[in-house]
Amino acid sequence: MTTTLSAPGSIESWLGNEAESLLTYKAKIPQSLLHLPGPDFIDRILASSDRNPQVLRSLQQIYSTGRLANTGYISILPVDQGIEHSAAASFAPNPIYFDPENIIKLAIEGGCNAVATTLGVLGMMSRKYAHRIPFIVKLNHNELLTYPNPSDQILFASVEQAWNLGAVAVGATIYFGSPESSRQIQEVSKAFARAHELGMVTILWCYLRNDVFKQDKDYHVAADLTGQANHMGVTIEADLIKQKLPENNRGYEAVAKATGRKYGRTDERVYSELTSDHPIDLTRYQVLNCYCGRSGLINSGGASGKNDFAEAVRTAVINKRAGGCGLISGRKTFQRPFEEGVKLFHAIQDVYLSPEVTIA
């Protein structure tokens, strides 16, 4: 049974001085160009795709679970950090999450649509919980025990293992821009094709990874570069795209200037007509690259810190108003006491449930 705890304070109070700007802004790309989330999203958008009925049923199961059930919006708990950042760095702040059951309990009590985590976590608890909340198996990870530490996503699990433990979806990361990205694209594309054959939803972490993206700013979160990563993600038929919230733009230009070499291709109209410096415009460009929202954009919640509630609500407002379909928040929720994690999930979900937070 999901608790009804909620964090104190209105959405406006969490946004502080940014409240008016974020809640009233009108985006440069009109919402009429987008396919927006809604209770009928699968019937309206995906029923005409090549996804088989089992995939549609699996996606509907995700959309029909938790506090956001049947709204077209998604709230997911992802906990692959035990591998991605090491179990020590991830769970020492709250050791109860060394136990896989507590990860799943947090997702259920938090009112999430699904829980995304490792083969080991979901396999250990499969028979007790696979029928209670949708499982998403994260297939690949970057491990930090090899010396020197690598920066590569390698497969830890097979699609068949995910299906056998009762998962309705698989997730994977591609480090676009990295030397290993070509291999990762091929591996993940093959895995996603198999997942669709078995009736599972596919979710892609479309992350950038290359030191060249770190210049005067961190262009790993540039709207133009992350937008192109999203576009490559939907090309291999990711049903949902996970992406970091954009913080800047003109990544192509910055890389070319720093290296003294031509890099990629873009168009000045991206910056003059399709985006601005406003975070909603930057995020809407990410949505545009998800086939205008036909594949839903879920933004990540980011690292845990001192202002987690305010940051999470801000990210949710930006994602929703830009045309995204939800938030996937991990460390902000599980690196704190259990009940506070539940409250944070509810604060995020309240944004998507609020009729006052409209599409920009």
C-alpha positions as semicolon CSV with decimal commas, in nm:
position;residue;x (nm);y (nm);z (nm)
1;M;0,000;0,000;0,000
2;T;0,141;0,337;-0,102
3;T;0,174;0,597;0,172
4;T;0,022;0,943;0,137
5;L;0,310;1,140;0,286
6;S;0,403;1,456;0,101
7;A;0,671;1,715;0,150
8;P;0,560;2,048;0,297
9;G;0,547;2,352;0,076
10;S;0,386;2,439;-0,254
11;I;0,544;2,396;-0,594
12;E;0,590;2,772;-0,609
13;S;0,772;2,779;-0,277
14;W;1,015;2,507;-0,389
15;L;1,092;2,706;-0,704
16;G;1,164;3,022;-0,509
17;N;1,276;3,319;-0,721
18;E;1,244;3,111;-1,038
19;A;0,874;3,036;-0,985
20;E;0,730;3,296;-1,221
21;S;0,986;3,233;-1,494
22;L;0,944;2,855;-1,487
23;L;0,566;2,843;-1,445
24;T;0,464;3,111;-1,698
25;Y;0,727;3,087;-1,973
26;K;0,610;3,024;-2,330
27;A;0,851;2,803;-2,525
28;K;0,998;2,902;-2,864
29;I;0,906;2,567;-3,022
30;P;0,523;2,558;-3,012
31;Q;0,365;2,266;-2,832
32;S;0,159;2,201;-3,146
33;L;0,469;2,038;-3,298
34;L;0,486;1,782;-3,016
35;H;0,310;1,459;-2,929
36;L;0,237;1,524;-2,564
37;P;0,186;1,276;-2,279
38;G;-0,167;1,181;-2,186
39;P;-0,383;0,889;-2,073
40;D;-0,430;0,783;-2,436
41;F;-0,062;0,807;-2,535
42;I;-0,022;0,443;-2,636
43;D;-0,342;0,436;-2,842
44;R;-0,267;0,775;-2,997
45;I;0,104;0,732;-3,072
46;L;0,245;0,383;-3,038
47;A;-0,044;0,167;-3,159
48;S;0,052;0,253;-3,518
49;S;0,419;0,162;-3,467
50;D;0,592;-0,172;-3,528
51;R;0,581;-0,257;-3,155
52;N;0,396;-0,582;-3,103
53;P;0,096;-0,611;-2,871
54;Q;0,308;-0,751;-2,588
55;V;0,529;-0,438;-2,592
56;L;0,223;-0,215;-2,581
57;R;0,083;-0,417;-2,292
58;S;0,414;-0,390;-2,103
59;L;0,430;-0,015;-2,154
60;Q;0,068;0,019;-2,046
61;Q;0,155;-0,170;-1,727
62;I;0,421;0,092;-1,652
63;Y;0,182;0,378;-1,731
64;S;-0,090;0,220;-1,514
65;T;0,111;0,181;-1,191
66;G;0,172;0,414;-0,896
67;R;0,048;0,761;-0,807
68;L;0,078;0,877;-1,170
69;A;-0,125;0,585;-1,305
70;N;-0,315;0,663;-1,625
71;T;-0,191;1,021;-1,654
72;G;0,066;0,958;-1,927
73;Y;0,348;1,054;-1,688
74;I;0,613;0,834;-1,530
75;S;0,809;0,836;-1,204
76;I;1,085;0,573;-1,184
77;L;1,335;0,473;-0,916
78;P;1,670;0,380;-1,078
79;V;1,937;0,213;-0,867
80;D;2,223;0,099;-1,089
81;Q;2,465;0,309;-0,886
82;G;2,590;0,006;-0,692
83;I;2,786;-0,074;-1,007
84;E;2,808;0,266;-1,177
85;H;2,946;0,449;-0,870
86;S;3,036;0,150;-0,645
87;A;2,817;0,008;-0,371
88;A;3,020;0,191;-0,107
89;A;2,980;0,536;-0,261
90;S;2,612;0,472;-0,331
91;F;2,484;0,297;-0,019
92;A;2,713;0,404;0,267
93;P;2,493;0,715;0,323
94;N;2,200;0,477;0,387
95;P;2,316;0,115;0,436
96;I;1,964;-0,035;0,425
97;Y;1,991;-0,024;0,045
98;F;2,264;-0,287;0,041
99;D;1,955;-0,510;0,081
100;P;1,778;-0,538;-0,256
101;E;1,434;-0,565;-0,096
102;N;1,453;-0,211;0,040
103;I;1,516;-0,076;-0,310
104;I;1,193;-0,230;-0,431
105;K;1,005;-0,127;-0,117
106;L;1,109;0,236;-0,174
107;A;0,973;0,228;-0,529
108;I;0,642;0,083;-0,410
109;E;0,599;0,312;-0,111
110;G;0,711;0,608;-0,320
111;G;0,427;0,547;-0,565
112;C;0,660;0,488;-0,859
113;N;0,551;0,349;-1,194
114;A;0,849;0,112;-1,202
115;V;1,186;0,025;-1,050
116;A;1,498;0,009;-1,270
117;T;1,797;-0,173;-1,128
118;T;2,043;-0,457;-1,178
119;L;1,986;-0,819;-1,271
120;G;2,107;-0,922;-0,925
121;V;1,866;-0,698;-0,733
122;L;1,558;-0,792;-0,935
123;G;1,655;-1,157;-0,966
124;M;1,694;-1,188;-0,588
125;M;1,345;-1,049;-0,523
126;S;1,165;-1,161;-0,839
127;R;0,910;-1,405;-0,701
128;K;0,803;-1,172;-0,421
129;Y;0,766;-0,848;-0,616
130;A;0,755;-0,895;-0,996
131;H;0,374;-0,890;-0,989
132;R;0,357;-0,588;-0,759
133;I;0,557;-0,327;-0,950
134;P;0,698;-0,327;-1,305
135;F;1,062;-0,438;-1,321
136;I;1,317;-0,274;-1,553
137;V;1,646;-0,462;-1,580
138;K;1,947;-0,241;-1,651
139;L;2,152;-0,456;-1,890
140;N;2,489;-0,278;-1,898
141;H;2,706;-0,085;-1,654
142;N;3,038;0,094;-1,614
143;E;3,234;-0,078;-1,335
144;L;3,504;0,095;-1,131
145;L;3,708;-0,193;-0,991
146;T;3,936;-0,240;-1,293
147;Y;4,258;-0,037;-1,277
148;P;4,286;0,214;-1,424
149;N;3,915;0,287;-1,396
150;P;3,748;0,238;-1,735
151;S;3,477;0,450;-1,892
152;D;3,282;0,191;-2,086
153;Q;2,941;0,028;-2,067
154;I;2,962;-0,351;-2,074
155;L;2,680;-0,605;-2,069
156;F;2,612;-0,763;-1,729
157;A;2,289;-0,939;-1,827
158;S;2,101;-1,080;-2,124
159;V;1,756;-0,987;-2,246
160;E;1,643;-1,345;-2,185
161;Q;1,746;-1,324;-1,819
162;A;1,539;-1,007;-1,782
163;W;1,238;-1,173;-1,940
164;N;1,271;-1,485;-1,725
165;L;1,263;-1,293;-1,397
166;G;0,944;-1,115;-1,500
167;A;1,071;-0,777;-1,621
168;V;0,845;-0,568;-1,842
169;A;1,133;-0,356;-1,971
170;V;1,509;-0,342;-2,019
171;G;1,734;-0,040;-1,991
172;A;2,082;0,032;-2,119
173;T;2,334;0,316;-2,140
174;I;2,527;0,433;-2,443
175;Y;2,815;0,675;-2,390
176;F;2,767;0,874;-2,709
177;G;3,085;1,049;-2,818
178;S;3,315;0,799;-2,648
179;P;3,565;0,580;-2,839
180;E;3,354;0,277;-2,741
181;S;3,021;0,419;-2,858
182;S;3,013;0,238;-3,193
183;R;3,035;-0,099;-3,019
184;Q;2,780;0,004;-2,757
185;I;2,534;0,121;-3,025
186;Q;2,553;-0,216;-3,197
187;E;2,522;-0,414;-2,872
188;V;2,229;-0,215;-2,741
189;S;2,049;-0,208;-3,078
190;K;2,067;-0,587;-3,092
191;A;1,948;-0,619;-2,731
192;F;1,657;-0,380;-2,788
193;A;1,545;-0,570;-3,096
194;R;1,539;-0,892;-2,893
195;A;1,355;-0,722;-2,607
196;H;1,084;-0,606;-2,846
197;E;1,054;-0,961;-2,982
198;L;0,988;-1,082;-2,627
199;G;0,737;-0,805;-2,555
200;M;0,949;-0,580;-2,336
201;V;0,981;-0,201;-2,338
202;T;1,322;-0,046;-2,414
203;I;1,470;0,249;-2,221
204;L;1,798;0,415;-2,319
205;W;2,024;0,626;-2,098
206;C;2,152;0,861;-2,375
207;Y;2,459;0,997;-2,202
208;L;2,760;1,178;-2,348
209;R;3,108;1,076;-2,240
210;N;3,432;1,227;-2,360
211;D;3,679;1,464;-2,194
212;V;3,660;1,691;-2,499
213;F;3,309;1,792;-2,389
214;K;3,458;1,957;-2,079
215;Q;3,567;2,306;-2,181
216;D;3,474;2,644;-2,032
217;K;3,148;2,469;-1,941
218;D;3,051;2,104;-1,910
219;Y;2,901;2,038;-2,252
220;H;2,801;1,685;-2,149
221;V;2,477;1,865;-2,065
222;A;2,455;2,086;-2,375
223;A;2,112;2,090;-2,538
224;D;2,247;2,050;-2,892
225;L;2,472;1,754;-2,810
226;T;2,227;1,575;-2,579
227;G;1,954;1,638;-2,835
228;Q;2,156;1,454;-3,099
229;A;2,222;1,171;-2,853
230;N;1,846;1,145;-2,802
231;H;1,794;1,134;-3,177
232;M;2,036;0,844;-3,210
233;G;1,860;0,672;-2,921
234;V;1,519;0,678;-3,083
235;T;1,683;0,558;-3,405
236;I;1,753;0,222;-3,240
237;E;1,390;0,216;-3,119
238;A;1,421;0,319;-2,757
239;D;1,064;0,356;-2,632
240;L;1,174;0,594;-2,357
241;I;1,480;0,820;-2,346
242;K;1,658;0,903;-2,022
243;Q;1,864;1,219;-2,044
244;K;2,026;1,466;-1,809
245;L;1,857;1,804;-1,781
246;P;2,036;2,045;-2,019
247;E;2,228;2,332;-1,864
248;N;2,387;2,506;-2,164
249;N;2,410;2,502;-2,543
250;R;2,646;2,538;-2,841
251;G;2,843;2,224;-2,759
252;Y;2,937;2,168;-3,122
253;E;3,093;2,514;-3,141
254;A;3,280;2,471;-2,813
255;V;3,438;2,139;-2,916
256;A;3,543;2,275;-3,256
257;K;3,697;2,585;-3,096
258;A;3,882;2,383;-2,833
259;T;4,027;2,130;-3,076
260;G;4,079;2,357;-3,375
261;R;3,904;2,099;-3,589
262;K;3,562;2,071;-3,748
263;Y;3,326;1,873;-3,527
264;G;2,988;1,731;-3,625
265;R;2,721;1,936;-3,797
266;T;2,455;2,169;-3,672
267;D;2,252;2,468;-3,791
268;E;2,251;2,821;-3,653
269;R;1,870;2,812;-3,645
270;V;1,896;2,563;-3,358
271;Y;2,023;2,848;-3,144
272;S;1,835;3,144;-3,294
273;E;1,491;2,993;-3,361
274;L;1,457;2,661;-3,178
275;T;1,621;2,734;-2,843
276;S;1,714;3,010;-2,602
277;D;1,897;3,017;-2,270
278;H;1,576;2,929;-2,086
279;P;1,583;2,575;-1,938
280;I;1,239;2,494;-2,080
281;D;1,356;2,578;-2,433
282;L;1,672;2,372;-2,387
283;T;1,470;2,074;-2,264
284;R;1,207;2,113;-2,535
285;Y;1,485;2,075;-2,791
286;Q;1,564;1,740;-2,627
287;V;1,196;1,644;-2,665
288;L;1,199;1,754;-3,028
289;N;1,483;1,510;-3,092
290;C;1,277;1,227;-2,938
291;Y;1,069;1,224;-3,258
292;C;0,871;1,522;-3,127
293;G;0,780;1,328;-2,814
294;R;0,675;1,001;-2,980
295;S;0,941;0,843;-2,759
296;G;0,894;0,991;-2,415
297;L;1,170;1,197;-2,249
298;I;1,243;1,124;-1,884
299;N;1,504;1,348;-1,725
300;S;1,736;1,225;-1,452
301;G;1,723;1,363;-1,101
302;G;2,098;1,412;-1,055
303;A;2,325;1,366;-0,756
304;S;2,213;1,405;-0,396
305;G;2,288;1,736;-0,222
306;K;2,163;1,997;0,023
307;N;1,864;2,117;-0,183
308;D;1,729;1,788;-0,317
309;F;1,359;1,868;-0,281
310;A;1,385;2,206;-0,454
311;E;1,610;2,066;-0,729
312;A;1,383;1,767;-0,791
313;V;1,070;1,981;-0,812
314;R;1,248;2,225;-1,043
315;T;1,357;1,943;-1,275
316;A;1,005;1,799;-1,281
317;V;0,851;2,137;-1,365
318;I;1,098;2,193;-1,649
319;N;1,047;1,841;-1,786
320;K;0,667;1,860;-1,774
321;R;0,639;2,211;-1,918
322;A;0,886;2,122;-2,195
323;G;0,674;1,825;-2,301
324;G;0,862;1,542;-2,131
325;C;0,688;1,247;-1,972
326;G;0,851;1,214;-1,633
327;L;1,143;1,195;-1,398
328;I;1,380;0,914;-1,299
329;S;1,532;0,996;-0,963
330;G;1,778;0,776;-0,773
331;R;2,042;0,914;-0,538
332;K;1,824;1,203;-0,421
333;T;1,575;0,946;-0,290
334;F;1,776;0,649;-0,162
335;Q;2,068;0,841;-0,008
336;R;1,837;0,972;0,265
337;P;1,608;0,817;0,531
338;F;1,340;0,593;0,381
339;E;1,043;0,813;0,469
340;E;1,217;1,122;0,329
341;G;1,278;0,933;0,005
342;V;0,906;0,859;-0,013
343;K;0,826;1,228;0,046
344;L;1,064;1,335;-0,229
345;F;0,899;1,100;-0,479
346;H;0,562;1,244;-0,385
347;A;0,688;1,599;-0,428
348;I;0,803;1,509;-0,781
349;Q;0,477;1,333;-0,864
350;D;0,271;1,624;-0,734
351;V;0,417;1,836;-1,015
352;Y;0,278;1,598;-1,278
353;L;-0,055;1,569;-1,096
354;S;-0,096;1,948;-1,068
355;P;-0,325;2,107;-1,328
356;E;-0,152;2,437;-1,256
357;V;0,176;2,316;-1,408
358;T;0,087;2,336;-1,776
359;I;0,271;2,269;-2,102
360;A;0,473;2,575;-2,204
